[in-house]
Amino acid sequence: MTSCILLNPHVLFSLVESRIGRRDVVFLIDGSDSSRSGFPAMRDFVRRVVENLNVAEDRDRVAVIQFSSDAVVYIYLSSFSSKDTVISKIRTLRHKGGRSRNTETALQYVKDNVFSTISGSRHLEGVPQVLILLTGGPSSDSARQPASTLKDLGILSFSIGTDSVGLPNTAHNFVFPINDFGELPDILLDVLFTLKRTTRIAQPEETKKDVVFLFDGSDDIINEFPVIQDFILRAVEKLNVNENKDRISVVQYSKDAMVNFYFNTYASKNKVIHAIRGITLKGGRPLNTGAALQYVRDNVFTASSGSRHMEGVPQILILISGGKSSDSVELSAIALKRIGVVPVSIGLRNADYREMQSISNSPNETFSVRDMRNLQNIQTELLSALSRLVKARYPDPTIFISSGGKTLRSKVLQLKCSIIVCKRILNIVVKHAFEMY
């Protein structure tokens, strides 16, 4: 006798939602004077989106900000941990008011103050970061740069509003143009569908990386060595060190380079931390950064040393230097990048900042610390840079979705998303079927 299990589609969707998916969702609402008449519709739209999210401290988190000439936070990502409390707070929102619609200022504020760990953002944990902007017209200031910056940081951006949202097409991942706020209910399902499917695609099931710490071990850094050692130790403590997740190697250099341990020397975080605590300064002069970069390329970022570059695992170099190199760094840095290594540079004290920039993957991955007491202060920025470099990118093209129908690209995206979700549904159903019998 063959048994057949019939599951309601809504139950299936809830099952998938309960097993996969965490998001940090930030709503940025136009509170300027010109949007006053549309504010109740925007508030109701936000409430209805939140009602369809799985709001909890360890699932979906929600923040709400209103802006005009400046931005005001009503709910941070860390403010409330229950859906009922968040919805109750949204119902009490009152229109902010203000003559200007400074979208640039608001986007920059959200980037600096809301999508941050201290405000409850889980970007360092790989949780998808989502911005939903509702606006009634063009910005009073230029919004291109901060919007593009948010997108470059991996924040999935939705723009909903009149006047084609009043923003450059390339600044956001998804654009929902409407004629007036009365059309918001018509696009609700489109927004929810796109939000839930794209964050599934964007969230990697498993992230792993190979990270080399290459630090200045010359005589000139002898007094600063304990601070550097502690910095590396704290950074490693925040990584998911495991043979099948993050692998760590530590190398120090002066005139030549010396490996303290390779990627495949230790397989557990405890052993790596113990090894870091036991490192002693190499010493020596001069400081040959170029030769050290070439050395790690040829001897550490290799399969025999435990590198997984042939498996497509991101290869990261964190360079910590306290002075200007005595040899040329240009060719060695290029050689590293050609094999797919992404360098991040930290310049201490007398380091040449331009030299550090020339080594780094980009200026965003270059840090300058003149006072050693401030070295620990860049830990969060460093980890954010690492997270940004290794995570799967969110869908890049801007997709216009009108209330009257989907564009072809939108339909293709939905088809891809549906295939992925169906596969996950099938896996879960099969698993539960076996558990039942």
C-alpha positions as CSV (number, residue, x, y, z in Angstrom):
1,M,0.0,0.0,0.0
2,T,1.3,3.4,-1.0
3,S,0.9,6.3,1.5
4,C,0.5,9.8,0.3
5,I,1.1,12.9,2.4
6,L,-0.9,16.0,1.4
7,L,0.2,19.3,2.8
8,N,-1.5,22.6,2.4
9,P,0.7,25.1,0.4
10,H,0.4,27.6,3.3
11,V,1.6,25.0,5.7
12,L,4.5,24.3,3.4
13,F,5.5,27.9,3.1
14,S,5.3,28.3,6.9
15,L,7.5,25.2,7.3
16,V,10.1,26.6,5.0
17,E,9.9,30.0,6.7
18,S,10.4,28.4,10.1
19,R,13.5,26.4,9.0
20,I,15.3,29.0,6.8
21,G,15.6,32.7,7.0
22,R,16.6,35.5,9.2
23,R,16.5,39.1,8.0
24,D,17.2,42.6,9.4
25,V,14.6,44.8,7.7
26,V,14.8,48.5,8.0
27,F,11.9,50.7,6.8
28,L,12.8,54.3,5.9
29,I,9.6,56.4,5.6
30,D,9.2,59.8,4.0
31,G,7.9,62.1,6.7
32,S,8.2,65.4,4.8
33,D,5.3,67.9,4.6
34,S,4.5,66.9,1.0
35,S,3.9,63.3,2.0
36,R,1.4,64.1,4.8
37,S,-1.7,62.9,2.9
38,G,0.0,59.6,2.0
39,F,1.5,58.9,5.4
40,P,-1.5,56.7,6.7
41,A,-1.1,54.5,3.6
42,M,2.6,54.2,4.1
43,R,2.2,53.3,7.8
44,D,-0.4,50.7,7.0
45,F,1.8,49.2,4.3
46,V,4.7,48.9,6.8
47,R,2.4,47.2,9.3
48,R,1.1,44.7,6.7
49,V,4.7,43.8,5.6
50,V,5.7,43.2,9.2
51,E,2.6,41.1,9.8
52,N,4.0,38.7,7.1
53,L,7.5,38.5,8.6
54,N,8.6,36.1,11.3
55,V,9.5,38.7,13.9
56,A,11.6,37.4,16.8
57,E,15.0,38.1,18.3
58,D,16.6,35.2,16.5
59,R,14.5,35.4,13.3
60,D,13.4,38.7,11.5
61,R,14.3,42.0,13.2
62,V,12.6,45.3,12.2
63,A,13.6,48.9,12.4
64,V,11.5,52.0,11.5
65,I,12.9,55.4,10.6
66,Q,11.1,58.5,9.4
67,F,12.9,61.4,7.6
68,S,12.4,64.8,6.2
69,S,15.2,67.4,6.7
70,D,16.7,64.9,9.2
71,A,16.1,61.3,10.2
72,V,14.4,60.0,13.4
73,V,14.5,56.4,14.6
74,Y,11.3,55.1,16.1
75,I,12.3,51.4,16.3
76,Y,15.9,50.0,16.2
77,L,16.6,46.4,15.2
78,S,17.3,45.7,18.8
79,S,14.3,47.5,20.3
80,F,11.6,44.8,20.4
81,S,11.7,41.0,20.1
82,S,8.0,40.2,19.5
83,K,5.8,40.9,16.4
84,D,2.9,42.2,18.5
85,T,5.1,44.8,20.2
86,V,6.5,46.0,16.8
87,I,3.1,46.2,15.2
88,S,1.7,48.1,18.2
89,K,4.5,50.6,17.9
90,I,4.0,51.0,14.2
91,R,0.2,51.7,14.7
92,T,1.2,54.7,16.9
93,L,3.5,56.4,14.4
94,R,2.7,60.0,13.7
95,H,3.8,62.0,10.7
96,K,7.1,63.8,11.4
97,G,6.8,66.8,9.1
98,G,9.4,69.0,7.7
99,R,9.9,71.0,4.4
100,S,12.8,69.2,2.9
101,R,13.0,65.6,1.7
102,N,16.7,64.9,2.4
103,T,17.0,61.3,1.2
104,E,20.8,61.4,1.0
105,T,21.1,62.5,4.6
106,A,18.6,59.8,5.7
107,L,20.4,57.0,3.8
108,Q,23.7,58.0,5.3
109,Y,22.2,58.1,8.8
110,V,20.7,54.6,8.3
111,K,24.0,53.3,7.1
112,D,26.0,54.7,10.0
113,N,23.5,54.3,12.9
114,V,21.0,51.6,12.1
115,F,22.8,49.0,10.0
116,S,25.3,48.7,12.9
117,T,26.0,46.0,15.4
118,I,25.3,48.3,18.4
119,S,21.8,48.9,17.0
120,G,21.0,45.2,16.6
121,S,22.2,44.5,13.0
122,R,23.5,41.0,12.5
123,H,25.5,41.7,9.3
124,L,28.6,40.2,10.8
125,E,26.7,37.0,11.3
126,G,25.8,36.9,7.6
127,V,22.1,37.8,8.2
128,P,20.6,39.5,5.1
129,Q,20.3,43.3,5.5
130,V,17.3,44.8,3.8
131,L,16.3,48.5,3.3
132,I,12.7,49.4,2.3
133,L,12.4,53.0,1.3
134,L,9.0,54.6,0.9
135,T,9.1,58.1,-0.5
136,G,6.8,60.7,-2.1
137,G,9.1,62.3,-4.6
138,P,12.7,63.3,-5.6
139,S,15.3,64.0,-2.9
140,S,16.1,67.5,-1.9
141,D,19.7,66.4,-1.8
142,S,21.7,64.0,-4.0
143,A,20.9,60.4,-2.9
144,R,23.1,58.6,-5.5
145,Q,26.3,58.1,-3.4
146,P,24.8,56.8,-0.1
147,A,22.3,54.6,-1.9
148,S,25.0,53.0,-4.1
149,T,27.2,52.6,-1.0
150,L,24.5,50.7,0.8
151,K,24.1,48.5,-2.2
152,D,27.9,47.9,-2.4
153,L,27.9,46.9,1.3
154,G,25.5,44.1,0.4
155,I,22.3,45.7,1.7
156,L,19.3,44.6,-0.4
157,S,17.5,47.8,-1.3
158,F,13.8,48.3,-2.2
159,S,12.5,51.7,-3.3
160,I,8.8,52.3,-3.4
161,G,7.3,55.7,-4.3
162,T,6.0,58.2,-6.8
163,D,8.0,60.1,-9.4
164,S,9.9,56.9,-10.3
165,V,11.1,57.0,-6.7
166,G,13.2,60.1,-7.5
167,L,16.4,58.1,-7.3
168,P,19.0,56.9,-9.9
169,N,18.0,53.5,-11.3
170,T,21.3,52.0,-10.4
171,A,21.1,52.9,-6.7
172,H,18.7,50.2,-5.7
173,N,18.1,46.5,-6.3
174,F,14.4,46.7,-6.7
175,V,12.2,49.7,-7.7
176,F,8.4,49.8,-7.3
177,P,7.1,53.0,-9.0
178,I,3.6,54.0,-8.1
179,N,1.3,56.9,-9.1
180,D,0.1,57.5,-5.6
181,F,0.2,55.9,-2.2
182,G,-3.3,54.5,-2.7
183,E,-1.6,51.9,-4.9
184,L,0.5,50.5,-2.1
185,P,-1.9,47.6,-1.3
186,D,-1.6,46.6,-5.0
187,I,2.1,45.9,-4.8
188,L,2.2,44.4,-1.3
189,L,2.3,40.8,-2.5
190,D,5.0,41.7,-5.1
191,V,7.1,43.2,-2.4
192,L,6.7,40.3,0.0
193,F,7.4,37.7,-2.8
194,T,10.6,39.5,-3.9
195,L,11.7,40.1,-0.3
196,K,11.3,36.6,0.9
197,R,12.7,34.9,-2.2
198,T,15.7,37.2,-2.8
199,T,16.9,37.0,0.8
200,R,16.8,33.3,0.5
201,I,19.1,33.5,-2.5
202,A,21.3,36.1,-1.0
203,Q,21.9,34.2,2.3
204,P,24.7,31.8,1.9
205,E,24.1,28.4,3.6
206,E,27.7,28.2,4.7
207,T,30.5,30.7,4.6
208,K,34.1,29.8,4.9
209,K,37.4,31.5,4.2
210,D,41.2,31.1,4.4
211,V,42.7,34.0,6.3
212,V,46.4,34.8,6.6
213,F,47.6,37.3,9.2
214,L,50.9,38.8,7.9
215,F,52.4,41.1,10.5
216,D,55.4,43.3,10.9
217,G,57.9,41.4,13.1
218,S,60.8,43.8,12.8
219,D,62.9,45.3,15.6
220,D,61.0,48.6,15.1
221,I,57.7,47.1,16.3
222,I,59.1,45.4,19.4
223,N,57.2,47.7,21.9
224,E,53.9,47.3,19.9
225,F,54.1,43.5,19.5
226,P,51.9,42.6,22.5
227,V,49.1,44.9,21.1
228,I,49.4,43.4,17.6
229,Q,49.3,39.9,19.1
230,D,46.2,40.7,21.1
231,F,44.6,42.2,18.0
232,I,45.1,39.0,16.0
233,L,43.9,37.0,19.0
234,R,40.6,38.9,19.3
235,A,40.0,38.8,15.5
236,V,40.4,35.1,15.5
237,E,38.1,34.7,18.4
238,K,35.3,36.2,16.4
239,L,35.9,33.9,13.4
240,N,34.3,30.5,12.9
241,V,37.6,28.6,13.0
242,N,37.2,25.0,12.0
243,E,38.8,22.7,9.4
244,N,35.6,22.9,7.3
245,K,34.9,26.6,8.0
246,D,37.5,29.3,8.6
247,R,41.2,28.3,8.4
248,I,43.9,30.6,9.8
249,S,47.6,31.1,9.1
250,V,50.0,33.5,10.8
251,V,53.2,34.8,9.3
252,Q,55.6,37.5,10.5
253,Y,58.3,39.2,8.6
254,S,61.2,41.7,8.6
255,K,64.1,41.1,6.2
256,D,62.5,37.8,5.3
257,A,59.3,36.0,6.3
258,M,58.7,33.3,8.9
259,V,55.6,31.1,9.1
260,N,54.3,30.6,12.6
261,F,51.7,28.1,11.4
262,Y,49.9,27.2,8.2
263,F,46.2,26.7,7.3
264,N,46.5,23.0,7.9
265,T,48.6,23.1,11.1
266,Y,45.7,23.4,13.5
267,A,42.0,22.3,13.0
268,S,40.4,23.9,16.0
269,K,39.9,27.4,17.3
270,N,41.4,26.5,20.7
271,K,44.6,25.3,19.2
272,V,44.9,28.3,16.9
273,I,44.4,30.7,19.8
274,H,46.9,28.8,22.0
275,A,49.4,29.0,19.1
276,I,48.9,32.8,18.7
277,R,49.5,33.3,22.5
278,G,52.8,31.4,22.1
279,I,54.2,33.6,19.3
280,T,57.4,35.5,20.0
281,L,58.7,38.4,17.9
282,K,61.0,37.4,15.1
283,G,63.0,40.7,15.0
284,G,65.4,41.9,12.4
285,R,65.8,44.7,9.8
286,P,65.0,46.0,7.2
287,L,61.2,45.7,6.6
288,N,60.8,44.0,3.2
289,T,57.0,44.0,2.7
290,G,57.2,43.2,-1.0
291,A,59.3,40.0,-0.4
292,A,56.9,38.9,2.4
293,L,53.9,39.3,0.1
294,Q,55.6,37.2,-2.5
295,Y,56.5,34.6,0.1
296,V,52.9,34.1,1.3
297,R,51.7,33.9,-2.3
298,D,54.2,31.2,-3.1
299,N,54.3,29.3,0.2
300,V,51.1,29.8,2.2
301,F,48.2,30.4,-0.4
302,T,48.9,26.9,-1.7
303,A,47.1,23.6,-1.5
304,S,50.0,21.9,0.2
305,S,49.7,24.4,3.0
306,G,46.0,23.9,3.4
307,S,44.7,26.6,1.1
308,R,41.3,25.8,-0.5
309,H,41.6,28.3,-3.3
310,M,41.0,25.5,-5.9
311,E,37.7,24.8,-4.2
312,G,36.6,28.4,-4.6
313,V,37.0,29.3,-0.9
314,P,37.8,33.1,-0.5
315,Q,41.4,33.8,0.2
316,I,42.0,36.8,2.5
317,L,45.3,38.4,3.5
318,I,45.4,40.8,6.5
319,L,48.6,42.8,6.4
320,I,49.7,44.6,9.6
321,S,52.7,46.9,9.0
322,G,54.4,49.5,11.2
323,G,56.6,51.2,8.6
324,K,57.4,51.9,5.0
325,S,58.7,48.9,3.0
326,S,62.4,48.9,2.1
327,D,61.6,47.0,-1.2
328,S,58.9,47.5,-3.8
329,V,55.5,46.1,-3.1
330,E,53.7,46.8,-6.4
331,L,54.5,43.6,-8.3
332,S,54.0,41.3,-5.3
333,A,50.6,42.8,-4.6
334,I,49.5,42.4,-8.2
335,A,50.7,38.8,-8.2
336,L,48.7,38.0,-5.1
337,K,45.5,39.6,-6.5
338,R,46.0,37.6,-9.8
339,I,45.6,34.3,-8.0
340,G,42.4,35.6,-6.3
341,V,43.8,36.7,-2.9
342,V,42.0,39.7,-1.4
343,P,44.4,41.9,0.7
344,V,43.3,44.0,3.6
345,S,45.9,46.4,5.0
346,I,46.4,47.9,8.4
347,G,49.0,50.6,8.7
348,L,50.4,51.4,12.1
349,R,52.5,54.4,13.2
350,N,55.0,55.1,10.5
351,A,53.4,53.0,7.7
352,D,53.0,54.6,4.3
353,Y,49.3,55.0,3.8
354,R,49.6,55.2,0.0
355,E,51.7,52.0,0.0
356,M,49.0,50.3,2.1
357,Q,46.3,51.4,-0.3
358,S,48.3,50.0,-3.3
359,I,48.4,46.6,-1.6
360,S,44.8,46.5,-0.5
361,N,41.9,45.2,-2.5
362,S,40.4,48.7,-2.4
363,P,40.5,51.9,-0.3
364,N,37.6,50.5,1.8
365,E,40.0,47.7,2.9
366,T,42.7,50.0,4.1
367,F,43.0,51.1,7.7
368,S,45.3,53.6,9.4
369,V,46.1,53.5,13.1
370,R,48.6,56.1,14.3
371,D,48.0,55.6,18.0
372,M,48.4,51.9,19.0
373,R,45.9,52.3,21.8
374,N,43.2,52.7,19.0
375,L,44.1,49.4,17.2
376,Q,41.3,47.4,18.9
377,N,38.8,50.1,17.8
378,I,38.9,48.9,14.2
379,Q,38.0,45.3,15.0
380,T,34.3,45.8,14.0
381,E,35.3,47.6,10.8
382,L,37.8,44.8,10.0
383,L,35.3,42.0,10.6
384,S,32.7,44.0,8.5
385,A,35.1,44.2,5.7
386,L,35.8,40.5,5.8
387,S,32.1,39.7,5.9
388,R,31.5,42.0,2.9
389,L,34.3,40.5,0.9
390,V,33.4,36.8,1.4
391,K,29.6,36.9,1.3
392,A,27.6,36.0,-1.8
393,R,26.5,39.3,-3.5
394,Y,22.9,40.2,-3.5
395,P,21.2,40.3,-7.0
396,D,22.9,43.3,-8.7
397,P,20.5,44.5,-11.4
398,T,17.9,47.1,-10.6
399,I,14.6,45.5,-11.3
400,F,11.5,47.6,-12.0
401,I,8.2,46.0,-10.8
402,S,5.0,47.9,-11.7
403,S,1.7,47.4,-10.0
404,G,0.1,46.4,-13.3
405,G,2.5,43.5,-14.1
406,K,6.0,42.1,-13.8
407,T,8.8,42.9,-16.1
408,L,10.4,39.9,-17.9
409,R,13.5,40.1,-15.7
410,S,11.3,40.1,-12.7
411,K,9.5,37.0,-13.9
412,V,12.8,35.3,-14.5
413,L,13.9,36.2,-11.0
414,Q,10.7,34.8,-9.6
415,L,11.1,31.6,-11.6
416,K,14.7,31.1,-10.2
417,C,13.5,31.8,-6.7
418,S,10.6,29.5,-7.0
419,I,12.8,26.6,-8.2
420,I,15.1,27.1,-5.1
421,V,12.2,27.3,-2.7
422,C,10.5,24.3,-4.3
423,K,13.8,22.3,-3.9
424,R,13.9,23.2,-0.2
425,I,10.2,22.4,0.3
426,L,10.7,19.0,-1.3
427,N,13.8,18.3,0.9
428,I,11.8,19.2,4.1
429,V,8.7,17.2,3.1
430,V,10.8,14.1,2.3
431,K,12.7,14.5,5.6
432,H,9.4,14.8,7.6
433,A,7.9,11.9,5.7
434,F,10.8,9.6,6.8
435,E,10.5,10.9,10.4
436,M,6.8,10.1,10.4
437,Y,7.4,6.5,9.4
